[in-house]
């Protein structure tokens, strides 16, 4: 495929997911397109077991389950594990009716709590997110919802309520999504109480309507570090479809923080930094400072990785040495993943990794080629990659699908 003919294909990104039922419950930019997963699943046997070792927004598992497959996803972030399993769950009609009734009750009662000192998350500089008035309304509403449903982790059947609340807090915030991560409006947006109530009911109605349709297959998100997959029961995987973080120093937890604070999956910034340090490619807070003391564990990496890292380190860019360590750790961790995942693959299993390339100080990081080199060293066969789409107006940045076969023969 000639690069000059490759299109941006927004239908292969999170943008196309927003109108697709459960996929559109909560806006998260790391999500990749439903259509792309459907395409990769089209040749699979109906008995195949599907895995996404980097669950994130749970796109692969949900598509697979909707098509009738059995699927598993791995993640280490407790909020993403909770969100994914909420997307995968089938909800009884009685449960959805109960939710509607209790929400109406909460909306009747929360106004009496507006004068109280309701709990708010300890988000740094929270006033740039929400005006004082909006924050007060959200906090009172949250208190009333807790009285009806309990905290988010307390009852799985009510997860959809808290997903709707997460969407409410981001849609009433001053955060703007003009690119892969978030920025803020110059002025904090003020919302009237009537607008907030109507918005919440509209969001909840969208979520509940899409929850009415049962999923044919089944999927689960498990807490597993994909760099160290020792054993996951007796699971054996026939096909891997995933989109791991890209080596571009974009911290996904930065976008997740408001949701995680409001649902109490984290309570302070340090917790976000600790989670990001455990994630592949994490660079938020303490994750960045720890790079300077990080030491390599697996030295049997492709020489192409070391060459790429050396070029970045030898450039005259600001923080070139630190970023060279970041790139080395990223491909080191992905090599550990590609090594450890072999233990749960069936003979003949297919692997498909959606990845993007990057540039650091003019040095191209050819992610697809470096993944392919790791796969080759680790004994995978039939390794190849193809361009999926152009990522933006920069002609050098593309998204690739790196594919391979695992065979024990």
C-alpha positions in Angstrom: 0.0 0.0 0.0 1.5 3.4 -1.0 1.6 5.8 1.9 0.4 8.6 -0.3 -2.9 6.8 -0.8 -3.5 6.1 2.9 -6.5 8.0 4.4 -7.0 9.1 8.0 -10.1 6.8 8.4 -11.9 8.3 11.3 -14.1 5.3 11.2 -11.2 3.3 12.6 -10.9 5.6 15.7 -12.8 6.4 18.9 -14.8 9.1 17.0 -16.9 6.5 15.2 -17.6 4.6 18.4 -19.6 7.4 20.1 -22.9 6.5 18.4 -22.4 2.7 18.8 -24.3 1.8 21.9 -22.1 0.7 24.8 -19.0 1.7 22.9 -20.2 5.3 23.3 -20.9 5.3 27.0 -17.9 7.3 27.9 -15.5 9.3 25.8 -11.9 8.1 26.0 -9.5 9.0 23.2 -7.3 5.8 23.5 -10.2 3.7 22.1 -9.7 2.4 18.6 -12.4 1.7 16.0 -15.1 -1.0 16.3 -15.0 -1.5 12.5 -11.3 -2.4 12.7 -11.9 -5.0 15.4 -14.9 -6.4 13.4 -12.6 -6.7 10.3 -9.9 -8.6 12.2 -12.6 -10.9 13.7 -14.3 -11.6 10.4 -12.2 -14.7 9.6 -12.4 -16.2 13.1 -14.0 -19.5 14.0 -17.1 -18.9 16.2 -15.4 -21.1 18.9 -12.3 -19.0 19.0 -11.4 -17.4 22.3 -10.3 -13.7 21.9 -7.9 -11.7 24.0 -7.1 -8.1 24.4 -4.1 -7.9 26.8 -4.4 -4.1 26.9 -8.1 -3.7 27.6 -8.3 0.1 28.0 -11.8 1.1 26.9 -12.7 -2.6 26.4 -13.4 -2.2 22.6 -12.0 -5.6 21.5 -13.8 -7.6 24.2 -17.1 -5.8 23.7 -17.0 -6.3 19.9 -16.1 -9.9 20.3 -18.9 -10.5 22.9 -21.5 -8.7 20.7 -20.6 -11.1 17.9 -21.0 -14.1 20.1 -17.4 -14.9 21.0 -15.9 -15.6 24.4 -13.3 -13.0 25.2 -10.9 -11.9 27.9 -9.2 -8.6 28.5 -6.3 -7.7 30.8 -5.7 -4.4 32.6 -4.0 -3.1 35.8 -6.1 0.0 36.1 -9.0 -0.6 38.6 -11.2 1.9 36.9 -10.8 0.4 33.5 -11.4 -3.1 34.8 -14.6 -1.8 36.4 -15.6 0.1 33.2 -14.9 -2.9 30.9 -16.9 -5.3 33.0 -19.8 -2.9 33.2 -19.8 -2.7 29.4 -19.7 -6.5 29.1 -22.5 -7.2 31.6 -26.1 -8.1 30.7 -28.6 -6.1 32.7 -32.0 -7.5 33.7 -35.1 -5.4 32.7 -36.1 -5.2 36.4 -32.7 -3.8 37.2 -32.9 -1.0 34.6 -36.5 -0.1 35.8 -35.2 0.0 39.4 -32.4 2.3 38.3 -34.8 4.8 36.6 -37.0 4.9 39.7 -34.1 5.4 42.1 -32.6 8.1 39.9 -35.9 10.0 39.9 -35.9 9.7 43.7 -32.3 11.0 43.9 -33.2 14.0 41.7 -36.1 14.8 44.1 -33.9 14.7 47.2 -30.6 16.2 46.2 -31.7 19.8 46.1 -32.2 19.6 49.9 -28.5 18.7 50.2 -27.2 21.7 48.2 -26.5 23.7 51.4 -24.6 20.8 53.0 -20.9 20.2 52.9 -20.9 17.4 50.4 -17.8 15.4 49.5 -15.8 16.6 46.5 -12.7 14.9 45.1 -9.2 16.3 45.9 -8.4 17.2 42.3 -5.6 19.8 42.1 -6.9 23.2 41.0 -10.4 21.9 40.8 -11.8 25.3 40.1 -10.4 25.2 36.5 -12.6 22.1 35.9 -15.9 23.3 37.4 -17.3 26.6 38.6 -18.1 26.7 42.3 -21.9 26.5 41.6 -21.6 23.6 39.1 -19.3 21.7 41.5 -21.8 22.2 44.4 -24.6 20.8 42.2 -22.5 17.8 41.1 -21.4 17.0 44.7 -25.0 17.2 46.0 -26.2 14.9 43.2 -23.5 12.5 43.9 -24.4 12.3 47.6 -28.0 11.6 46.6 -27.0 8.9 44.2 -24.8 7.2 46.8 -27.8 7.1 49.1 -29.8 5.2 46.5 -27.1 3.1 44.9 -24.0 2.9 47.1 -20.5 3.7 46.0 -19.5 2.7 42.5 -17.6 -0.4 43.6 -20.4 -1.7 45.9 -22.9 -3.0 43.4 -22.1 -4.1 39.9 -25.7 -3.9 38.7 -25.7 -0.2 39.3 -22.4 0.5 37.4 -24.3 2.1 34.5 -25.5 4.9 36.8 -22.0 5.8 37.7 -20.9 5.7 34.1 -23.6 8.2 33.3 -22.4 10.3 36.2 -18.8 10.2 34.9 -20.0 11.4 31.5 -22.0 14.2 33.3 -19.0 15.5 35.2 -16.8 15.6 32.0 -19.6 17.3 29.9 -20.2 20.0 32.5 -16.4 20.6 33.0 -14.3 23.2 31.2 -12.1 20.4 29.8 -11.8 20.4 26.0 -11.0 17.5 23.8 -9.4 19.0 20.7 -6.6 16.4 20.4 -5.5 13.1 21.9 -5.4 14.5 25.4 -7.4 17.2 27.2 -7.0 20.9 27.6 -9.1 23.6 29.3 -11.3 26.4 28.2 -9.9 29.9 29.0 -12.9 30.6 31.2 -14.7 28.2 33.5 -18.1 27.3 32.2 -21.1 28.0 34.5 -24.2 25.7 34.1 -27.6 26.2 35.6 -29.1 23.5 37.7 -31.9 22.8 35.2 -29.4 22.2 32.5 -27.3 19.8 34.6 -30.4 17.8 35.6 -31.6 17.5 32.0 -28.2 16.6 30.7 -27.8 13.8 33.3 -31.2 12.4 32.4 -30.4 12.5 28.7 -27.1 10.7 29.3 -28.7 8.1 31.6 -31.4 7.4 29.0 -28.8 6.8 26.3 -26.8 4.5 28.6 -29.9 2.5 29.8 -31.4 2.1 26.3 -28.1 0.7 25.0 -27.9 -1.6 28.1 -31.3 -3.1 27.3 -29.9 -5.1 24.4 -28.2 -8.3 25.7 -24.8 -9.4 24.5 -24.7 -12.8 22.8 -21.3 -13.9 23.9 -19.4 -13.1 27.1 -16.3 -11.3 28.1 -14.4 -10.4 31.3 -11.7 -8.0 32.2 -9.1 -9.6 34.5 -6.5 -7.8 36.6 -3.3 -9.0 34.9 0.0 -7.2 34.2 0.5 -8.0 30.5 4.3 -7.8 30.9 4.2 -10.8 33.3 1.5 -13.3 32.2 2.5 -16.3 34.2 -0.9 -18.2 34.3 -4.5 -17.2 34.0 -6.4 -20.3 35.0 -6.6 -22.7 32.0 -7.2 -20.0 29.5 -5.9 -20.7 26.0 -6.2 -18.0 23.4 -6.9 -18.4 19.7 -6.7 -14.7 18.6 -5.2 -11.6 20.1 -6.5 -8.2 18.9 -5.2 -5.2 20.8 -4.0 -1.7 20.6 -1.3 -1.1 23.3 -0.2 2.4 24.3 2.0 4.0 21.6 5.6 5.3 22.3 4.5 8.9 22.1 4.7 10.0 25.8 1.0 10.7 26.0 -0.2 9.6 29.4 -3.6 8.0 29.2 -4.2 8.3 33.0 -4.2 12.1 32.6 -7.5 11.8 30.8 -8.8 9.1 33.2 -8.1 11.1 36.4 -11.4 13.0 36.7 -13.4 9.8 36.4 -11.2 8.0 38.8 -11.4 10.7 41.5 -15.2 11.1 41.3 -15.7 7.3 41.5 -13.1 7.0 44.3 -10.8 4.7 42.4 -8.0 7.1 43.3 -7.9 9.7 46.1 -4.7 11.6 45.5 -2.3 12.4 42.7 0.4 10.0 43.9 -1.9 7.1 43.2 -2.3 8.2 39.6 1.5 8.4 39.3 2.0 4.9 40.8 -0.5 3.4 38.3 1.1 5.2 35.4 4.5 3.8 36.5 3.1 0.3 36.3 1.6 0.9 32.8 3.5 0.5 29.6 4.5 3.9 28.4 3.4 5.7 31.5 4.9 9.2 32.0 2.6 11.0 34.5 4.0 12.5 37.7 6.4 10.2 39.5 6.5 7.9 36.5 8.7 10.4 34.7 11.1 11.0 37.6 11.6 7.3 38.1 12.9 6.8 34.6 16.3 8.2 35.6 16.7 5.3 38.1 15.2 2.6 36.0 17.4 -0.3 35.0 16.9 -2.8 32.2 15.9 -6.4 33.1 15.9 -8.1 29.7 18.9 -7.4 27.7 18.2 -9.8 24.8 16.3 -7.2 22.8 16.6 -6.6 19.1 19.6 -4.5 18.1 17.3 -2.2 16.2 15.8 -1.1 19.5 19.1 -0.1 21.0 20.1 1.7 17.7 16.8 3.7 17.8 17.4 4.6 21.5 21.0 5.7 20.8 19.9 8.0 18.0 17.5 9.8 20.4 20.0 10.0 23.2 22.7 11.5 20.8 20.4 14.2 19.5 20.5 17.7 20.8 16.9 17.8 21.9 15.9 18.9 25.4 15.7 16.0 27.8 17.0 13.7 25.0 18.6 11.3 27.5 15.5 11.0 29.6 13.3 10.4 26.5 15.7 7.8 25.2 15.3 5.9 28.5 11.5 6.2 28.1 11.6 4.7 24.6 13.9 1.9 25.7 11.6 1.1 28.7 8.6 1.1 26.4 10.0 -1.4 23.9 11.6 -3.4 26.8 8.2 -3.8 28.4 6.5 -4.7 25.2 9.2 -7.3 24.6 8.4 -8.8 28.0 4.8 -8.8 27.1 5.3 -10.6 23.8 7.5 -13.1 25.6 5.1 -13.9 28.4 1.9 -14.0 26.4 3.2 -17.1 24.6 2.3 -19.2 27.7 -1.4 -18.7 27.1 -1.5 -19.0 23.3 -2.9 -22.0 21.5 -0.8 -23.5 18.7 -1.5 -21.5 15.6 -2.9 -18.5 17.5 -3.1 -15.2 15.5 -1.9 -11.9 16.9 -2.8 -8.5 15.7 -1.3 -5.3 17.3 -2.6 -1.9 16.3 0.3 0.5 16.9 1.5 3.9 15.9 5.0 5.2 15.0 6.5 8.3 16.7 9.3 10.8 16.2 11.7 12.2 18.8 13.8 15.2 17.8 13.6 14.2 14.2 14.4 10.5 14.9 11.7 8.1 13.6 10.6 5.4 16.0 9.3 2.7 13.7 7.1 0.9 16.1 5.8 -1.7 13.7 9.4 -2.7 12.6 10.6 -2.9 16.2 7.6 -5.0 17.3 8.3 -7.3 14.3 11.9 -7.6 15.4 10.9 -8.6 18.9 8.4 -11.1 17.6 11.1 -12.6 15.3 13.5 -13.1 18.2 10.8 -14.7 20.3 9.9 -17.3 17.7 6.8 -16.0 16.1 6.2 -16.7 12.4 4.5 -15.2 9.4 5.2 -11.7 10.8 4.0 -8.8 8.7 2.6 -5.3 9.0 0.4 -3.1 7.0 -0.7 0.5 7.3 -4.2 1.0 8.7 -4.5 4.7 8.4 -2.8 8.1 8.5 -2.9 9.4 12.0 -2.9 13.2 11.3 -1.7 15.7 8.8 1.9 14.9 9.5 2.8 12.6 6.6 5.2 10.6 8.7 2.8 9.4 11.3 0.7 6.2 10.6 -1.1 3.5 12.4 -0.1 -0.1 11.6 -1.4 -3.5 12.2 1.4 -5.9 13.1 0.4 -9.5 12.7 2.0 -12.8 13.5 1.4 -16.5 14.2 2.4 -18.4 17.3 3.3 -22.1 16.6 4.8 -24.6 18.9 5.6 -26.9 16.1 
